[in-house]
Amino acid sequence: MLGQRMVSRCAECGTRLPPGMDALGTCPQCGTPLHACKQCTHFDPGHRFECAQPIVERIVEKAARNECPAFSLRVTVERDAAPGSPRPDEARRAFDSLFRKPSP
């Protein structure tokens, strides 16, 4: 089974942000502001004003820095595919070998 880890990534370039990164700063790779709608947990294009939180007015530029009080830096769960971690195909081979007929 693959491990899991909690990470934040830049919405523009996909760079993994260091743990405890200041949300008032910028991405170390591309310089995009982190305190912006596109970087927020509540950003959802399917909701009114593209935000899952009740906000009174739409923020037009989603990639620009803003002062939204509902902002929370998006954190996602990713699979940890580090070297040495078990691979899915290894588990399948082990399962198949349990029911393999012995060779004559």
N, CA, C and O atoms as CSV, one atom per row, in Angstrom:
chain,resi,resn,atom,element,x,y,z
A,1,MET,N,N,0.841,-1.169,0.000
A,1,MET,CA,C,0.000,0.000,0.000
A,1,MET,C,C,0.894,1.243,0.000
A,1,MET,O,O,1.853,1.329,0.768
A,2,LEU,N,N,0.576,2.184,-0.851
A,2,LEU,CA,C,1.360,3.403,-0.925
A,2,LEU,C,C,1.053,4.306,0.253
A,2,LEU,O,O,-0.084,4.368,0.721
A,3,GLY,N,N,2.071,5.003,0.728
A,3,GLY,CA,C,1.880,5.954,1.810
A,3,GLY,C,C,1.236,7.225,1.292
A,3,GLY,O,O,1.109,7.422,0.083
A,4,GLN,N,N,0.837,8.074,2.203
A,4,GLN,CA,C,0.226,9.342,1.836
A,4,GLN,C,C,0.941,10.474,2.541
A,4,GLN,O,O,1.515,10.292,3.615
A,5,ARG,N,N,0.901,11.650,1.924
A,5,ARG,CA,C,1.494,12.823,2.551
A,5,ARG,C,C,0.630,14.040,2.218
A,5,ARG,O,O,-0.012,14.093,1.168
A,6,MET,N,N,0.625,15.003,3.118
A,6,MET,CA,C,-0.121,16.241,2.930
A,6,MET,C,C,0.839,17.270,2.328
A,6,MET,O,O,1.911,17.524,2.878
A,7,VAL,N,N,0.446,17.861,1.192
A,7,VAL,CA,C,1.299,18.845,0.532
A,7,VAL,C,C,0.482,20.014,0.001
A,7,VAL,O,O,-0.719,19.898,-0.243
A,8,SER,N,N,1.155,21.132,-0.171
A,8,SER,CA,C,0.590,22.292,-0.858
A,8,SER,C,C,1.420,22.481,-2.119
A,8,SER,O,O,2.643,22.344,-2.101
A,9,ARG,N,N,0.739,22.797,-3.206
A,9,ARG,CA,C,1.419,23.046,-4.477
A,9,ARG,C,C,0.964,24.377,-5.046
A,9,ARG,O,O,-0.170,24.804,-4.827
A,10,CYS,N,N,1.842,25.019,-5.765
A,10,CYS,CA,C,1.510,26.269,-6.440
A,10,CYS,C,C,0.491,25.962,-7.534
A,10,CYS,O,O,0.682,25.025,-8.310
A,11,ALA,N,N,-0.586,26.739,-7.604
A,11,ALA,CA,C,-1.627,26.524,-8.609
A,11,ALA,C,C,-1.149,26.883,-10.020
A,11,ALA,O,O,-1.730,26.414,-10.999
A,12,GLU,N,N,-0.118,27.691,-10.139
A,12,GLU,CA,C,0.382,28.104,-11.455
A,12,GLU,C,C,1.397,27.126,-12.024
A,12,GLU,O,O,1.250,26.675,-13.160
A,13,CYS,N,N,2.428,26.790,-11.249
A,13,CYS,CA,C,3.522,25.972,-11.800
A,13,CYS,C,C,3.578,24.554,-11.221
A,13,CYS,O,O,4.301,23.709,-11.748
A,14,GLY,N,N,2.829,24.278,-10.146
A,14,GLY,CA,C,2.801,22.941,-9.570
A,14,GLY,C,C,3.933,22.632,-8.613
A,14,GLY,O,O,4.042,21.502,-8.136
A,15,THR,N,N,4.777,23.605,-8.321
A,15,THR,CA,C,5.896,23.396,-7.401
A,15,THR,C,C,5.382,23.062,-6.010
A,15,THR,O,O,4.464,23.707,-5.505
A,16,ARG,N,N,5.978,22.053,-5.399
A,16,ARG,CA,C,5.611,21.693,-4.031
A,16,ARG,C,C,6.140,22.767,-3.091
A,16,ARG,O,O,7.324,23.102,-3.115
A,17,LEU,N,N,5.248,23.303,-2.263
A,17,LEU,CA,C,5.628,24.366,-1.335
A,17,LEU,C,C,6.144,23.757,-0.040
A,17,LEU,O,O,5.611,22.746,0.419
A,18,PRO,N,N,7.163,24.349,0.553
A,18,PRO,CA,C,7.707,23.824,1.805
A,18,PRO,C,C,6.652,23.866,2.916
A,18,PRO,O,O,5.815,24.769,2.927
A,19,PRO,N,N,6.676,22.911,3.844
A,19,PRO,CA,C,5.736,22.934,4.963
A,19,PRO,C,C,5.882,24.227,5.757
A,19,PRO,O,O,6.995,24.712,5.962
A,20,GLY,N,N,4.769,24.780,6.199
A,20,GLY,CA,C,4.796,26.003,6.979
A,20,GLY,C,C,5.089,27.249,6.161
A,20,GLY,O,O,5.446,28.287,6.719
A,21,MET,N,N,4.942,27.157,4.841
A,21,MET,CA,C,5.196,28.302,3.959
A,21,MET,C,C,4.246,29.438,4.314
A,21,MET,O,O,3.059,29.207,4.544
A,22,ASP,N,N,4.757,30.653,4.358
A,22,ASP,CA,C,3.957,31.836,4.661
A,22,ASP,C,C,3.014,32.115,3.500
A,22,ASP,O,O,3.461,32.354,2.378
A,23,ALA,N,N,1.712,32.087,3.762
A,23,ALA,CA,C,0.719,32.294,2.713
A,23,ALA,C,C,0.716,33.734,2.194
A,23,ALA,O,O,0.105,34.011,1.162
A,24,LEU,N,N,1.382,34.645,2.885
A,24,LEU,CA,C,1.463,36.023,2.415
A,24,LEU,C,C,2.614,36.220,1.433
A,24,LEU,O,O,2.770,37.298,0.859
A,25,GLY,N,N,3.415,35.182,1.243
A,25,GLY,CA,C,4.561,35.264,0.346
A,25,GLY,C,C,4.216,34.899,-1.080
A,25,GLY,O,O,3.061,34.973,-1.500
A,26,THR,N,N,5.247,34.502,-1.821
A,26,THR,CA,C,5.077,34.109,-3.216
A,26,THR,C,C,5.688,32.730,-3.434
A,26,THR,O,O,6.465,32.245,-2.611
A,27,CYS,N,N,5.335,32.114,-4.536
A,27,CYS,CA,C,5.887,30.804,-4.890
A,27,CYS,C,C,7.387,30.956,-5.118
A,27,CYS,O,O,7.807,31.863,-5.837
A,28,PRO,N,N,8.203,30.088,-4.522
A,28,PRO,CA,C,9.645,30.199,-4.707
A,28,PRO,C,C,10.095,29.925,-6.148
A,28,PRO,O,O,11.184,30.344,-6.540
A,29,GLN,N,N,9.286,29.239,-6.925
A,29,GLN,CA,C,9.656,28.900,-8.301
A,29,GLN,C,C,9.231,29.977,-9.308
A,29,GLN,O,O,10.054,30.465,-10.082
A,30,CYS,N,N,7.936,30.345,-9.294
A,30,CYS,CA,C,7.426,31.250,-10.339
A,30,CYS,C,C,7.068,32.650,-9.843
A,30,CYS,O,O,6.799,33.537,-10.653
A,31,GLY,N,N,7.061,32.863,-8.522
A,31,GLY,CA,C,6.790,34.185,-7.981
A,31,GLY,C,C,5.319,34.565,-7.891
A,31,GLY,O,O,4.998,35.713,-7.584
A,32,THR,N,N,4.417,33.616,-8.154
A,32,THR,CA,C,2.983,33.883,-8.061
A,32,THR,C,C,2.587,34.097,-6.606
A,32,THR,O,O,3.041,33.353,-5.736
A,33,PRO,N,N,1.744,35.101,-6.315
A,33,PRO,CA,C,1.294,35.316,-4.935
A,33,PRO,C,C,0.527,34.097,-4.414
A,33,PRO,O,O,-0.279,33.512,-5.137
A,34,LEU,N,N,0.780,33.725,-3.173
A,34,LEU,CA,C,0.103,32.569,-2.596
A,34,LEU,C,C,-1.255,32.930,-1.991
A,34,LEU,O,O,-2.154,32.090,-1.962
A,35,HIS,N,N,-1.416,34.154,-1.512
A,35,HIS,CA,C,-2.697,34.575,-0.921
A,35,HIS,C,C,-3.609,35.050,-2.049
A,35,HIS,O,O,-3.926,36.237,-2.141
A,36,ALA,N,N,-4.030,34.118,-2.906
A,36,ALA,CA,C,-4.874,34.398,-4.060
A,36,ALA,C,C,-5.936,33.314,-4.166
A,36,ALA,O,O,-5.767,32.214,-3.639
A,37,CYS,N,N,-7.020,33.626,-4.842
A,37,CYS,CA,C,-8.137,32.678,-4.956
A,37,CYS,C,C,-7.714,31.310,-5.503
A,37,CYS,O,O,-8.150,30.278,-4.994
A,38,LYS,N,N,-6.866,31.301,-6.541
A,38,LYS,CA,C,-6.464,30.036,-7.157
A,38,LYS,C,C,-5.686,29.138,-6.203
A,38,LYS,O,O,-5.604,27.931,-6.429
A,39,GLN,N,N,-5.114,29.701,-5.145
A,39,GLN,CA,C,-4.324,28.934,-4.184
A,39,GLN,C,C,-5.164,28.505,-2.975
A,39,GLN,O,O,-4.665,27.803,-2.096
A,40,CYS,N,N,-6.422,28.920,-2.926
A,40,CYS,CA,C,-7.263,28.748,-1.736
A,40,CYS,C,C,-8.031,27.420,-1.737
A,40,CYS,O,O,-8.416,26.908,-2.789
A,41,THR,N,N,-8.238,26.887,-0.556
A,41,THR,CA,C,-9.024,25.676,-0.366
A,41,THR,C,C,-10.451,25.866,-0.859
A,41,THR,O,O,-11.053,24.924,-1.374
A,42,HIS,N,N,-10.996,27.050,-0.714
A,42,HIS,CA,C,-12.399,27.317,-1.025
A,42,HIS,C,C,-12.644,27.682,-2.493
A,42,HIS,O,O,-13.795,27.866,-2.889
A,43,PHE,N,N,-11.597,27.791,-3.302
A,43,PHE,CA,C,-11.768,28.141,-4.717
A,43,PHE,C,C,-12.491,27.010,-5.427
A,43,PHE,O,O,-12.035,25.867,-5.425
A,44,ASP,N,N,-13.635,27.344,-6.040
A,44,ASP,CA,C,-14.441,26.351,-6.753
A,44,ASP,C,C,-15.200,27.050,-7.876
A,44,ASP,O,O,-16.153,27.781,-7.603
A,45,PRO,N,N,-14.806,26.846,-9.125
A,45,PRO,CA,C,-15.468,27.514,-10.247
A,45,PRO,C,C,-16.963,27.216,-10.350
A,45,PRO,O,O,-17.681,27.948,-11.031
A,46,GLY,N,N,-17.444,26.175,-9.702
A,46,GLY,CA,C,-18.858,25.816,-9.761
A,46,GLY,C,C,-19.747,26.590,-8.801
A,46,GLY,O,O,-20.972,26.513,-8.902
A,47,HIS,N,N,-19.165,27.324,-7.884
A,47,HIS,CA,C,-19.936,28.084,-6.901
A,47,HIS,C,C,-20.093,29.546,-7.333
A,47,HIS,O,O,-19.384,30.027,-8.217
A,48,ARG,N,N,-21.033,30.235,-6.694
A,48,ARG,CA,C,-21.245,31.661,-6.939
A,48,ARG,C,C,-19.953,32.413,-6.592
A,48,ARG,O,O,-19.349,32.161,-5.549
A,49,PHE,N,N,-19.548,33.302,-7.435
A,49,PHE,CA,C,-18.312,34.070,-7.298
A,49,PHE,C,C,-17.072,33.169,-7.235
A,49,PHE,O,O,-16.001,33.614,-6.822
A,50,GLU,N,N,-17.218,31.917,-7.642
A,50,GLU,CA,C,-16.130,30.927,-7.678
A,50,GLU,C,C,-15.515,30.668,-6.305
A,50,GLU,O,O,-14.317,30.410,-6.188
A,51,CYS,N,N,-16.345,30.741,-5.274
A,51,CYS,CA,C,-15.873,30.514,-3.913
A,51,CYS,C,C,-16.907,29.693,-3.149
A,51,CYS,O,O,-18.104,29.966,-3.234
A,52,ALA,N,N,-16.452,28.695,-2.406
A,52,ALA,CA,C,-17.340,27.859,-1.617
A,52,ALA,C,C,-17.796,28.552,-0.335
A,52,ALA,O,O,-18.704,28.069,0.341
A,53,GLN,N,N,-17.176,29.669,-0.002
A,53,GLN,CA,C,-17.554,30.444,1.181
A,53,GLN,C,C,-18.506,31.572,0.761
A,53,GLN,O,O,-18.441,32.049,-0.372
A,54,PRO,N,N,-19.379,31.992,1.663
A,54,PRO,CA,C,-20.273,33.106,1.315
A,54,PRO,C,C,-19.506,34.438,1.336
A,54,PRO,O,O,-19.179,34.959,2.402
A,55,ILE,N,N,-19.229,34.972,0.157
A,55,ILE,CA,C,-18.544,36.262,0.067
A,55,ILE,C,C,-19.499,37.267,-0.573
A,55,ILE,O,O,-20.365,36.886,-1.361
A,56,VAL,N,N,-19.344,38.540,-0.240
A,56,VAL,CA,C,-20.295,39.552,-0.705
A,56,VAL,C,C,-20.029,40.055,-2.112
A,56,VAL,O,O,-20.961,40.456,-2.809
A,57,GLU,N,N,-18.774,40.041,-2.544
A,57,GLU,CA,C,-18.515,40.471,-3.908
A,57,GLU,C,C,-17.433,39.616,-4.546
A,57,GLU,O,O,-16.535,39.104,-3.878
A,58,ARG,N,N,-17.550,39.479,-5.860
A,58,ARG,CA,C,-16.645,38.630,-6.629
A,58,ARG,C,C,-15.271,39.277,-6.731
A,58,ARG,O,O,-15.154,40.479,-6.965
A,59,ILE,N,N,-14.239,38.468,-6.554
A,59,ILE,CA,C,-12.862,38.905,-6.778
A,59,ILE,C,C,-12.550,38.550,-8.225
A,59,ILE,O,O,-12.542,37.374,-8.591
A,60,VAL,N,N,-12.297,39.549,-9.037
A,60,VAL,CA,C,-12.168,39.351,-10.478
A,60,VAL,C,C,-10.910,38.571,-10.839
A,60,VAL,O,O,-10.986,37.557,-11.532
A,61,GLU,N,N,-9.766,39.031,-10.379
A,61,GLU,CA,C,-8.493,38.405,-10.748
A,61,GLU,C,C,-8.159,37.293,-9.750
A,61,GLU,O,O,-7.750,37.569,-8.622
A,62,LYS,N,N,-8.332,36.049,-10.164
A,62,LYS,CA,C,-8.178,34.897,-9.263
A,62,LYS,C,C,-6.724,34.566,-8.940
A,62,LYS,O,O,-6.455,33.908,-7.934
A,63,ALA,N,N,-5.780,35.010,-9.774
A,63,ALA,CA,C,-4.368,34.708,-9.532
A,63,ALA,C,C,-3.647,35.840,-8.808
A,63,ALA,O,O,-2.484,35.690,-8.432
A,64,ALA,N,N,-4.325,36.978,-8.607
A,64,ALA,CA,C,-3.692,38.130,-7.952
A,64,ALA,C,C,-3.856,38.046,-6.440
A,64,ALA,O,O,-4.808,37.455,-5.932
A,65,ARG,N,N,-2.908,38.649,-5.738
A,65,ARG,CA,C,-2.972,38.684,-4.279
A,65,ARG,C,C,-4.208,39.452,-3.850
A,65,ARG,O,O,-4.554,40.472,-4.446
A,66,ASN,N,N,-4.887,38.946,-2.786
A,66,ASN,CA,C,-6.062,39.633,-2.268
A,66,ASN,C,C,-6.072,39.567,-0.743
A,66,ASN,O,O,-5.205,38.933,-0.141
A,67,GLU,N,N,-7.032,40.207,-0.132
A,67,GLU,CA,C,-7.132,40.268,1.332
A,67,GLU,C,C,-8.340,39.509,1.852
A,67,GLU,O,O,-8.888,39.876,2.892
A,68,CYS,N,N,-8.766,38.476,1.170
A,68,CYS,CA,C,-9.959,37.722,1.560
A,68,CYS,C,C,-9.773,37.103,2.947
A,68,CYS,O,O,-8.795,36.389,3.168
A,69,PRO,N,N,-10.691,37.360,3.888
A,69,PRO,CA,C,-10.558,36.810,5.237
A,69,PRO,C,C,-10.842,35.299,5.312
A,69,PRO,O,O,-10.478,34.649,6.292
A,70,ALA,N,N,-11.482,34.749,4.292
A,70,ALA,CA,C,-11.800,33.314,4.289
A,70,ALA,C,C,-10.669,32.472,3.702
A,70,ALA,O,O,-10.798,31.250,3.624
A,71,PHE,N,N,-9.569,33.092,3.291
A,71,PHE,CA,C,-8.478,32.377,2.632
A,71,PHE,C,C,-7.873,31.304,3.518
A,71,PHE,O,O,-7.633,31.513,4.707
A,72,SER,N,N,-7.630,30.147,2.911
A,72,SER,CA,C,-6.930,29.043,3.551
A,72,SER,C,C,-6.109,28.352,2.464
A,72,SER,O,O,-6.675,27.883,1.477
A,73,LEU,N,N,-4.792,28.281,2.624
A,73,LEU,CA,C,-3.923,27.689,1.607
A,73,LEU,C,C,-4.332,26.238,1.356
A,73,LEU,O,O,-4.466,25.453,2.295
A,74,ARG,N,N,-4.525,25.893,0.099
A,74,ARG,CA,C,-4.974,24.556,-0.284
A,74,ARG,C,C,-3.908,23.509,0.062
A,74,ARG,O,O,-2.737,23.646,-0.292
A,75,VAL,N,N,-4.348,22.474,0.755
A,75,VAL,CA,C,-3.499,21.341,1.111
A,75,VAL,C,C,-4.169,20.097,0.549
A,75,VAL,O,O,-5.363,19.885,0.756
A,76,THR,N,N,-3.405,19.275,-0.161
A,76,THR,CA,C,-3.959,18.058,-0.743
A,76,THR,C,C,-3.222,16.833,-0.210
A,76,THR,O,O,-2.124,16.938,0.337
A,77,VAL,N,N,-3.842,15.684,-0.379
A,77,VAL,CA,C,-3.237,14.415,0.011
A,77,VAL,C,C,-2.705,13.768,-1.259
A,77,VAL,O,O,-3.448,13.574,-2.222
A,78,GLU,N,N,-1.422,13.436,-1.260
A,78,GLU,CA,C,-0.799,12.781,-2.404
A,78,GLU,C,C,-0.243,11.442,-1.971
A,78,GLU,O,O,0.097,11.235,-0.806
A,79,ARG,N,N,-0.159,10.558,-2.910
A,79,ARG,CA,C,0.477,9.266,-2.635
A,79,ARG,C,C,1.976,9.461,-2.578
A,79,ARG,O,O,2.551,10.203,-3.374
A,80,ASP,N,N,2.593,8.797,-1.641
A,80,ASP,CA,C,4.042,8.875,-1.494
A,80,ASP,C,C,4.652,7.726,-2.278
A,80,ASP,O,O,4.647,6.585,-1.816
A,81,ALA,N,N,5.167,8.014,-3.442
A,81,ALA,CA,C,5.768,6.996,-4.298
A,81,ALA,C,C,7.289,7.061,-4.200
A,81,ALA,O,O,7.991,6.949,-5.205
A,82,ALA,N,N,7.779,7.241,-3.000
A,82,ALA,CA,C,9.218,7.335,-2.782
A,82,ALA,C,C,9.884,5.988,-3.075
A,82,ALA,O,O,9.249,4.941,-2.952
A,83,PRO,N,N,11.162,6.014,-3.462
A,83,PRO,CA,C,11.869,4.750,-3.686
A,83,PRO,C,C,11.827,3.890,-2.425
A,83,PRO,O,O,12.030,4.379,-1.314
A,84,GLY,N,N,11.566,2.621,-2.617
A,84,GLY,CA,C,11.504,1.706,-1.483
A,84,GLY,C,C,10.086,1.459,-0.989
A,84,GLY,O,O,9.846,0.512,-0.240
A,85,SER,N,N,9.146,2.302,-1.400
A,85,SER,CA,C,7.763,2.059,-0.985
A,85,SER,C,C,7.174,0.979,-1.892
A,85,SER,O,O,7.550,0.889,-3.061
A,86,PRO,N,N,6.265,0.164,-1.377
A,86,PRO,CA,C,5.706,-0.915,-2.186
A,86,PRO,C,C,4.946,-0.373,-3.394
A,86,PRO,O,O,4.298,0.672,-3.316
A,87,ARG,N,N,5.031,-1.084,-4.495
A,87,ARG,CA,C,4.354,-0.693,-5.725
A,87,ARG,C,C,3.084,-1.541,-5.888
A,87,ARG,O,O,3.039,-2.678,-5.418
A,88,PRO,N,N,2.049,-0.995,-6.553
A,88,PRO,CA,C,0.804,-1.750,-6.741
A,88,PRO,C,C,1.005,-3.056,-7.491
A,88,PRO,O,O,0.343,-4.047,-7.181
A,89,ASP,N,N,1.913,-3.084,-8.481
A,89,ASP,CA,C,2.130,-4.316,-9.238
A,89,ASP,C,C,2.765,-5.410,-8.371
A,89,ASP,O,O,2.557,-6.595,-8.629
A,90,GLU,N,N,3.528,-5.029,-7.358
A,90,GLU,CA,C,4.114,-6.025,-6.454
A,90,GLU,C,C,3.025,-6.708,-5.636
A,90,GLU,O,O,3.086,-7.918,-5.422
A,91,ALA,N,N,2.055,-5.971,-5.186
A,91,ALA,CA,C,0.947,-6.537,-4.425
A,91,ALA,C,C,0.139,-7.483,-5.299
A,91,ALA,O,O,-0.277,-8.547,-4.842
A,92,ARG,N,N,-0.085,-7.106,-6.553
A,92,ARG,CA,C,-0.847,-7.960,-7.469
A,92,ARG,C,C,-0.102,-9.269,-7.738
A,92,ARG,O,O,-0.711,-10.338,-7.748
A,93,ARG,N,N,1.205,-9.189,-7.953
A,93,ARG,CA,C,1.992,-10.418,-8.173
A,93,ARG,C,C,1.956,-11.335,-6.960
A,93,ARG,O,O,1.852,-12.553,-7.109
A,94,ALA,N,N,2.041,-10.765,-5.760
A,94,ALA,CA,C,1.977,-11.564,-4.542
A,94,ALA,C,C,0.621,-12.241,-4.418
A,94,ALA,O,O,0.549,-13.407,-4.030
A,95,PHE,N,N,-0.452,-11.531,-4.740
A,95,PHE,CA,C,-1.793,-12.102,-4.685
A,95,PHE,C,C,-1.933,-13.235,-5.697
A,95,PHE,O,O,-2.442,-14.304,-5.361
A,96,ASP,N,N,-1.486,-13.010,-6.940
A,96,ASP,CA,C,-1.577,-14.034,-7.980
A,96,ASP,C,C,-0.771,-15.278,-7.624
A,96,ASP,O,O,-1.187,-16.393,-7.940
A,97,SER,N,N,0.358,-15.105,-6.983
A,97,SER,CA,C,1.187,-16.262,-6.637
A,97,SER,C,C,0.524,-17.138,-5.576
A,97,SER,O,O,0.849,-18.321,-5.480
A,98,LEU,N,N,-0.373,-16.606,-4.797
A,98,LEU,CA,C,-1.084,-17.414,-3.803
A,98,LEU,C,C,-1.961,-18.470,-4.468
A,98,LEU,O,O,-2.137,-19.561,-3.927
A,99,PHE,N,N,-2.505,-18.156,-5.623
A,99,PHE,CA,C,-3.460,-19.063,-6.279
A,99,PHE,C,C,-2.917,-19.700,-7.544
A,99,PHE,O,O,-3.673,-20.280,-8.324
A,100,ARG,N,N,-1.640,-19.599,-7.750
A,100,ARG,CA,C,-1.018,-20.203,-8.922
A,100,ARG,C,C,-0.924,-21.711,-8.711
A,100,ARG,O,O,-0.587,-22.177,-7.623
A,101,LYS,N,N,-1.225,-22.462,-9.760
A,101,LYS,CA,C,-1.104,-23.916,-9.699
A,101,LYS,C,C,0.372,-24.279,-9.705
A,101,LYS,O,O,1.160,-23.698,-10.451
A,102,PRO,N,N,0.743,-25.246,-8.869
A,102,PRO,CA,C,2.156,-25.648,-8.860
A,102,PRO,C,C,2.551,-26.269,-10.197
A,102,PRO,O,O,1.750,-26.942,-10.847
A,103,SER,N,N,3.791,-26.034,-10.593
A,103,SER,CA,C,4.297,-26.607,-11.847
A,103,SER,C,C,4.515,-28.093,-11.669
A,103,SER,O,O,4.978,-28.535,-10.617
A,104,PRO,N,N,4.177,-28.886,-12.713
A,104,PRO,CA,C,4.378,-30.351,-12.609
A,104,PRO,C,C,5.813,-30.741,-12.701
A,104,PRO,O,O,6.136,-31.927,-12.631
